[in-house]
């Protein structure tokens, strides 16, 4: 049931654990950041805009990690026999052009938050490479149609 030599259940499980941990860290840290910026009593126009920008970056970062988790969950289901390869290929796609973080906004974030954003981007890029490699291998590799033809050929040859 292996999709390709470089994508196996151990890799998917390791990435899944990493993505779960990252999702929890991102949520918690952006929540603390939101609370600390929201606690200020004097709100200037620039500060309000900055809070909105931070919220947008929090949403973008969280969504990026959630897309990784969804992709990994689909592959876990495939390895567990809950999804066929056809279902996985149809419905298990990663968004190819997910919006990048805004570098000027990320630069204003505390170092630990900035590192979480960068870590989420790296994870997404790794998953994208796996996705691309998996889809490419599926196109040039052992196709379902070819396997069916071989089975028919053997069945007809055995019957003759």
Secondary structure, 3 states (H helix, E strand, C coil): CCCECCECHHHHHHHHHHHHHHHHHHHHHHHHHHHHHHCCCCCCHHHHHHHHHHHHHHHHHHHHHHHHHHHHHHHHHHHCCCCCHHHHHHHCCCCCCCCCCCHHHHCCCCHHHHHHHHHHHHHHHHHHHHHHHHHHHHHHCCCHHHHHHHHHHHHHHHHC
